[in-house]
Structure formats: structure tokens, C-alpha cells
Amino acid sequence: MRLVSRFMSANDFPMVWGPNPPITLPMLAAMAGPQWNIKIFDAMVTNLDLQEFGRWVSEADAIGITCSASTLALNAEMTLRLIRRLRPDVPVLMGGHHPTYYPAEWLARGATAIVHGEGEHTFAELLDRIERKQDFSGVKGISFMSDGQTVRNPDRELIQDLDTLPFPRWDLMNMGGYGQFTRRPGLTVSVESSRGCTNSCSFCLASRMWKNKQRYQSIPRVLSDLKRLAAMGGTQMGFAGDGFGNPPDYHLELANEMVKSGIDMDWVSFMRVDSLLKEPRLAPAMARAGCKAVFIGFESPRQDLLKKWHKGPDGCAEASSYPEVYRMLDSQGILVFGFMVVGHPDEKPEELAETFRLHSQWCDVPLPNIIQPMKGTPDYEDYERRGMLAKDMFYHDVRIPSLTVAQKNGEEAMRIYMRDTLFKYPWNLLSAKKTKRQFFRQLYRFTAGEIMAATREGLNDYKLMVKTPGLSPAEIQDRFVKKYLAPERLDALAQRAGGR
């Protein structure tokens, strides 16, 4: 249920390539005991009617909300506040990257408990406490309120053997709403082969969430899950996790075993540059196993910025290797999405055109990310210490700059991106690479649909964010947040949902 009406932005970009179903929700459902009648709702693909939402809330013994990033915080907060208007007494458990680093803020907004980091066993224990009507003292890995004070219990140990986790409850998901840009008939599914990241990029939360550790499911377990997903009708798949390919020998064996096992799926994954450089046989093996696209962080052509961000193993990423990595993947017909970071304080606006030009040589689809300092990362701490944050990063929209000195850089980056990637190159539809044609057809179709579906309110929000002179980023964000969290607005939503 998206309660915030938004004009198309980079927040919606996952909808272009087609979202993979989140593995977190059905995994948590599998961890709950059989006595719990679990219902799952994913707002990315389903627009739940408010009255049905109200009925769900009225019948619930407990509610869980996941929030992965600041870009989703406003919708998550509206949902939480709406729940509290309908059911002040129901336990609301929150987890994900964002609540992990903003526990006190979410508790103050009405959450009952915050699950930090890895949540499977913590979630199951919390449900057991709720069923037994016991308090949360002693539950590892959570924050909660006690006598008006925030209490943070000790962290829970990471799960050492991922094979001990159950098969996710995909039967509870509305799988029909997911689909990748290859548009192959059948269901789109997700599978987890590894969890965590061993790198220490200064702008990324992944390694902090997983304590710089990466764990793996056994290859027989991954193959077993893939076969079960194929039996459900899965034909397209995304590997959940931050780094397919690391370590290269494990993923090379996995790709080869997928071929031997006759698993026939089109799939995508996130990858690291160093994995391909260490094992040249990996890209051909991935292509044989059905890989159609990968997402790789190239970030910047400037070596000094890569070093500052501690990019790559031991902070030793080399921009000079990026063309070779692209050739490895392109030669196998694999579509390459290249993440780039723009808007750094040391970056000059006139450098952006060259940055985009180089990225267009390293990938098929550049994906610019204007710097977003995330709480919990070294970059956030650095910018906060230097007084460079332009707004409260609890919320974030890519159209509102994060840093006081990078507003023009961000605006110029998005202008170049819209001009060069979305509109200047319609001949992408004629590309010799089939997956590239399929992606851009999906992209242009999505863009046209968003423009046609844009509401008056959504257009006004867009104008407020990008066309309002004289307002600081903090003032723009404050207006936007106050508008959607206005008590009269939430009261009206609650009334429509069946509340009094």
C-alpha cells in the first residue's frame, strides 16, 4: 500500500527491470510456528484496498513491517501511524536496514520492538513471547521501550549454517505481481546462495549489517531450492544477496552444477568486479547457466574517490579494470547495469559529462546514484561531523539533495541521465543484444505509464521537490513530510479503512 503519491523517480527504478519477490518476508513466515496464520503484503507489487487493509489490521495478533532504506521510510511511517490509529494495542515489530540504525526514532513513532540485523530467530522468539504474553526482556537483537526509556538488548549471533533455515513460504506470496524485463512466461522467484559482504565500502551498509562476514548455503541446498521453485512455475529468478561471484570458485561450481542439473531459468544478480577478474571462466559459466543481466558497482572513474570510499577488496579497486570486466560479460550476451555515485563534494559539475561518457563504455545501462549518506556508514559520520548534511537523512528522496555542497552536481547528474540514457538513445531498442532491447522496451513502457498515471497530487509533489526556488533541501523535505503525516490526512485514511 503506497500511501505517498509520487512522480516517477529513481526510487521506482526496480519496477523497470521487474522486482524480484523479497525473500525476507516468506522466510520470516517460515520461521513462525504453525499456530500463526501468516499473511504477507508487498506494497511494491500490490495496491491493497484500504478497507481490506483495515480488516487485516483488526484481525491481527501482531504486525511486522520491514523498511530497507530511507527512501521507503515515509511510506513505512504512514503505514505505522495508520495502524496505530486503527489498533493502538497491537504489537508492531519492525526490521530491516533502516530500523536497525534508527531504533529510537521508530519506537518513538509507535513501533513495539525493533529487530536489529539478521532477524529470523529473533522474529520467531518475539512471536513466541507475544503468544505467551511475556515481555521482551532477554530477547537478543532487539530494541524496545521500557518505563519510557529505549532498551537495546545485546546483538544476536549471526546464523552460521544457512542450510538450517527452512524453505521460504512462497505459497503465502502473491507471485503474479513480479516479473523481470525478459518477460519470459512463468513466475519470477528469488533464491539465496550467500548472505553478507566482506568489503568495507564507506558508503554502504551491507558489510556493517552483516559484520563484514559472508556466509553461504551449500550448493546442494541451493540446487534443491531452485528445483522446488521451478516446480512452482519459476522461470525467472534473482539471486538475493550482495555479491554473487564471491568467492569465485564457489559460484563457478554453482553455475556449472545448475547446468548439469538441468535448471532452466533466466536470472539476474549483483556482482563484484574483482570476482570476474579473479576467475575468467565465471562469466561464460554464468551465461550457460541462464544469467541474463548483472548489476555491478563501478561508482567512479576517479581513482582518488575509489580509494576514499575504500572500494573493493582491501580498498584496492582499479577503474582501469572496468572496461575488461564489461568485455567479459558483454561477450557472453549478459546485460550490464553499472552503478555510479555522483554528487561528491570534491566532484566538479563539469566532470559529470565525462563520468557518464566513461560509464556508458563500461556498461549497457548506467544507474546514477546521487550521494546518499546512510546512518551507520563512515561516510555519514564524516559528513555529519563536518556539518555537510543538508537534511535529516531519516527520510530520503533522490530529488532532494543530501549534502549542502552537492546540490548542483546532483541536479546536473539527473539532467544528463534523463537526456542521455532515457531519451537520447532510442536506438537502444534496435540493439543487437536481446536483453538490452527487452530492457529498454520495458523502460520506455514504464515511463509512459507513469506519466499517464501521474495524479495531480503527484505532479504537485514533483514540482515542490525540483521546481521550488529559494527553499533549502531541509525545508522542501519538511514540507513534504508534514503534508503526508498531517493528522487530518491520517485520520481520513483511518476512517476509510474502517476506523472510527
N, C-alpha and C positions, 0 to 999 in steps of 0.2 A: 504494500500500500504506500505509494509515493504521495505524501501529503504536501510536498513542496512542488509547485508547478514551475518547471524550469525550461528555458530555451535550450536548444542543443549546445552542449559544451563537451570538453574533453572528458568530463565525468561519465558521459554516456558512451564513450568510445568502445567499451566492451560489448555494447549492444550491436556494434557494426560487424565485428567478426563472429558474433554469436556467443552468448555467455555459456560456459560450461556449468553444469549444476554444482553447487558448492558441496564439497564432501563433508564439511563440518557438521551441518545440520543432520543429515541421516546417520552420521557416525555417533553423534550425541544421542540420537534416538535409540540407536542400537545398544548404547551403554545403560539406558534406563531399564528398570526391571519390567517384567511382563505385566505387572499390575498397573502400569501407567499407559493410558490411552493417548499416545502422542499424535499431535497434528503439526504439520510443518507448512509454513507460508514463506515464500521467497518473493519479496517485492520487486526484484529485478525483472521477473517474467509474468507476474500475476497481479492484476489490479483487483484486489479484494473489495467487494461491496462493503460500505461502512456498516450496514445493518448486520451483515454476516460477521464482520469483524467484532461488532458489539456482542453478538451471540457467542462467539468463541471466547471472548474475554469473560462473559458472565458465567460460562461453564467451567472455566479453567481453575485447577488447583494450584498451578504455578505457570509462569510465563518466562520464556527465555528470549533475549534479544542479543543478536551479535552485531557488532559495528566494527568494521575493519579499518576505517580511516576517517580523518576529519571531514572529507568530502561527503560522508554519509551521516555525520553527527546531527545535523539539523533535522533530517527525517527521523532518525532514531529518537531524538529528544521529543519531537512532536508525538511520536508513537507512544513513548513512555508517559508523557503528560496526559495523553488521551486515555491511556489505560488507567492512570491514577484517578481521572475523573469518573471513570466507569466502575472501577474496583479499587478503592483505596487500600483494601486489606490484602489483596492477592500478592504473594511473593513474586518479585520480578528479578530474575538472575540475568546479569549482563556479562558478556565476554568479548574477546577479540582484541586486536592491537590497540584500538582507541581506548576502551575502558581500562585496559591494563595500565596505561600511562596516565589516565585521568580518573582514578578510582574515587577520590573525594568529591570531584565535580559531579560524577554520575550518581553517587549516593545522595548528594545534596539535591539532585533533580528528581529523586524518587525511587532509585533502584534499591532493592533489598540487599543484594550482595553482588560483588564484582569478582569474576573468575580471572585470575592472572595467568597469562601464558597458556600452556597446554591444559586443555580443560576436560578431557574425557573422564578421568577418575574423579576429579573434583566435582563435576556436574552430577555424576552418579551418587556421590556421597551427599551432596546438597539435597537431592531429591529424597534420599533416604531419611535425612534429618527432617525434611518438610513432612514426609509421610508419618513419621513418629512424633511430630510436633515438638521437636527438640531444637535448641538454639544452635548457632553456627560456631560456637567456640571450639577450637581444636581442629577445625577443618583446614587442612593445608591449602595454600594457594588462593586465598580469598581476602577481600576487604569487606567489612560490614560496619554498621553503626551499632554502638552500644552506649547507652546513657548519654546520647548526644555527641559522642566522640567517634571518629573514624578509627577502627581497629584493623590493622593489617597483620594477618597471620603469616607464619613462615611459608616460604615458597614450597611447592610440591616438587619432588624429584621428577625429572624427565622419564618418560617411558623408555626403557632400554631396549625392549624387544617389541617392535611394531607388529610382528606376526601375532601377538597375543590379543590385538584389537579385533573386534568382531567385524563381519561384513556389514557395511552400512545399510540402513533401512531405506533403500531406494524405492521400495514399494509405497512409502509414505509421501513421495515427491510427485508433483505434477510435472512429469518429464517432458510433456509435449511442448512446453514453452521454450526449451533450449534448442540451439542449433548453430552449427558453425557455418562459415561462409562458403564451404564447399557444397553445401546444400544436398548432401547425399541422403537418399531416403533412409529412414530409420531414426533411432533415438541418439541423442548426444549424451555421453556419460563422462564420468571422471574416475580416475584411479590414482592412488598414492603409491609411489615407489620409494620415495625418500621424504624426509622432513628435516628442515633446518638449513643452515648455511654456515660455512666455516670462514667466510670472508669477513672483513670489518669495514665496509664502505661507510664513510662518515655520515652519509645522508640517509641510510637505510635502517629500518627497524628489524629486519628479518633476523640478522645474526644476534641481536640483543634479545629478541623474543625467545630464541632457541639456544641462548647461551653459547654461541659460537660452536655449536655441535651439529653434525649432520648424521642422521640415522637412516637405516634402510630396511625395507621389507625384503625378505628372501625372494629370490627370483621365482621359485615355485609358488609362493603366496601371490605374487603379482600376477603370474600367469593364471592362477586359479581364479582370481578376482576378474581378470579380463574375460575369461571363458564364461563366467556367470553373467557378466554384463552383456556379452554377445548373445547369450541365451535369452536375455531380456529384450533383445532387439537393438542393442547398441551397435552403431556403425561408425560413429564419430566420437572421438574421445580426447580429453585433455589430461595431461599428466599434472596432477596437483603437486605443488612444491616449488621451491625457489631455484633449483639448479639441476635439471636433467642433464646428464653427461658427467656429473662429478660424483664419484670418481669415474674416469673414462672406461676402465676395464669392466666395472660392474655393468654400466649401461650398454657397452658394446655387447657383452654376453646377453643382457636382457633383450636387446634388439634382435640378435641372432636367434634367440630362443622363441621370440614372438613369431618369427618367420617359420621356424621348424614346427611350431605348434599350430600353424595354420590360422592364426588370429588375423582376421581381415577387417581392419578399422583404419579410417583416416584419422590422424591425430596431430595435435599441436603441443608444444611445451615451451617453457622458459629454459634458456641455456646460458652458459658462460663461455666467453671467448677462449679461455685457457683450456677448457675441456677438448675443444676441437683441435687446438694446436698440439696438445699432448698426444692425441690419438687420431691420426688422419683417416683411419678406417671407420671412424664413428659416423660421419655424415653419410657415406654410402650405405652403411648398415641401417641407419635410421630411415633412409628413403625406402629401402627394401621392406622395412617393417611397417611402412604406411605413413611416415611423417610427411605432412604437407606444409607446415609452417613452424617457425620458431620465433621467439621473442628474445632479443639479446640487448644488453645494456652496453652501448658504445659511449654514451654520455658526452664526450667532447673530443675534438681533435687536438686540444691543447694539453700537452704532456704535464705542464705545471699544475693544471686543475685536476688531472687524474691522480697525480701524486698527492695533492692536497686532500682529495676525497679518499685517499687510501684505497683506490680502486684496484681490484684484482687480488690474487694470492699474494700475501705479504705486501700489498700496496704497490705491485710492480706491473700493472697493466701497461701495454705499449700500444699507442694509437697506430703506430706503423704496421701493426699486425692485422688491423681491421680489414683492409682490402683482401688479404689472403683468406681470412675467415669467411668473408662473403663469397669469394670464388668457390670455396669448398662446398658451401650449401647451395649456391646457385647452380653449380654444375650438376647437382642431383635433383634439380627441379623443386627445391624447397624454398618457399616464400620466406623472406627475412624481414621481420619488423624490428627496427632499430630504435631503442630508447635513447633519447638525448636530453641533457639537462641544460637549460638556458636560464639567463637572468642572474648569473653570479655577479656579485659586486665588482669583481675585477674585470668583467667582460664588457667590452665597448659595444654599443649598438651597431656600429659599422662592421663588427666582426660576425654578426649573426648571419648575413647572407652567405659568407664563406663557410660558416659552420653547417648551414643547410646544404650547401653545394657538396661538401665533402660527405655528409651523411647520405645524400642521395646516391653516392658512389659505393657506399658500404652496405646499403640495404635497399629493399624494394619499397618499403613504406616507413619513412621517418616518423617517430612518435615523440614530439617535443614535450618535455615536462618543465614548466616554469618552476624554479626552485621553491620547494615547499618544506621548510624546516619542520620536522616532526619531533614532538616531545619524546625524549628518551634517546635521541641521537646526539653525537658530538657536535654536529652542525647546529642543531637547535640551541644547545648550551652555549656555543660560541657566539651565535647571533644575538641571543638573549643577553649575554654578558656585555656585548658591545652596543647594546641598545638599538639594534637594527631591525627588530621585528616591527612590522607595520600594523599589526593587528593581533588579536587574540587567536592563536592557532588551534584552539579547541574546535572551531569551525573553519572550513576552508572551501572556497570555490575558486577554480583555476582562473577566473576572470578578475579576481580581486588580488592584487599583488601582496606577497608575504613580507617583502623586505622594503625598507624605506628608500633604498638607493637603487632598486632594480625595476621600478615601475615601467620606465620607458623601454627597457630591454624586453620585459615580458610582453608589452603591447606590440612591439616590433616583431617579436618572435611569432606571435599568433597571427599577425598580419601576413608575414611571409608564408607561414604554414597554410593558411587558408588559401592564399593566392597560388602557391606553387604545388601543394600536394592535392588539394581538393578540386581546384577549378582550372588550373593552368594546363593540366596534363590529361585531357580526356582520352588521349590515345593509349592510356593505360588499359582501356577496355579492349584494345587490339593487341595487347602484349602476347608474345609467344609463350609465356609461362601461364599455363591454365589457371593455377591458383591465384595469380595476380589479377587476371581478368575477372575471376569469380569474386575476389575481394572488392575490387573497385566497383563492380556492379552492385554489390551489397552496400558499399559505402554511399554511392550516389542515390540508391533507392532509399536508404535510411535517411539521408539528408533531406531529400524531397519530402518524405513522410513526416519528418519532424517539423519542417517549415509549414506544411499544410495543417498539422495538428496543433501548432502553437496556439495557445489561448491568449486572449488579450492580457490576462494577468501575467502569463509567462513572458510576453513581449515587453511588458512594462518592467518586469524584473530585469530583463536583459538590458534595457535602456538605463535603468538605475545603476547597474554594475559597470557598464562600459561607456556610457554616454553622459555621465553627470559630472560636469566640470566643477572644480572648487571643493570637492569632498575628498577627504583622505580615505585610504583603504579601510581604516578602522571605522570611520563614520558610515561608509557605504555598507559594510558588513553589519554594523549595529542597526541600521535602518531595516536591512533585510531580515535579520534575526527577530527584531521586535515585531515586525509585520506578521511573521508566521507563528510566533509564540504569544501573540496577543491573547489575553484571557478570553475576550469575547469571541475570537476565532475558534479557540479550542472548545469553548462552551457550545458553540454552534455545531462543531463536529461531533461532540459527545451527544448532543441531542439527536442528531441524525443517526448516530449509532445505537440509539435506543436508551440512552441515559436520561436522567431527569434534570 
